[in-house]
Amino acid sequence: VYGNFSTWIGSADKNQGWNYLVAAKEAYDSVVMSGKLNLEQLKQATRQLAVCEGSDWFWWFGDYNPSGSVSDFEQLFRTQLRELYRMLGVAPPALLDVPLSSGGEWAENAGTMRRNT
C-alpha cells in the first residue's frame, strides 16, 4: 500500500505492537523447543500465533483511524496475545494490560483506507 510499509510499521504504537508480537513469538519458540506441548496443544498454539501475526492488527493502529475502532481492535490484539501466552502455559507480560494505541478523535476515512497524499 502506498509503495511502502507505513500502513503496518513506523509509528510508535505500530512499532510497539510489533515488539509485543516478537516477545510472544519468542515465548512460543521457547515452549515449542522445550517439548512441553503435546501435538494438539502445538497445533492450537500455532494457529493462535497465526491469528496474532495477522497484518490487520497493525493497520488499525495510528491516529488516522477513529479512536473507537482503534480501541476495539487494539484490545482484541492484546487479548489474542494473552490467549497465546495462556496456551503456552506462560504468564503474559503485564504490558498487555495497557492500551497500545488510541487512534484519532475523528478520522476523515472512518476506518477505510487512507489516501496517498
Buried (B, 14 or more C-beta within 10 A) or exposed (E): EEEEEBBBEEBEBBEBBBEBBEBBBEBBEEBBEEEEBEEEBBEBBBEBBEBBEEEEBBBBBBBBBBBEBBBEBBEBBBEBBBBBBEBBEBEBBEEBEEEBBBBBEEBEEEBEEBEEE
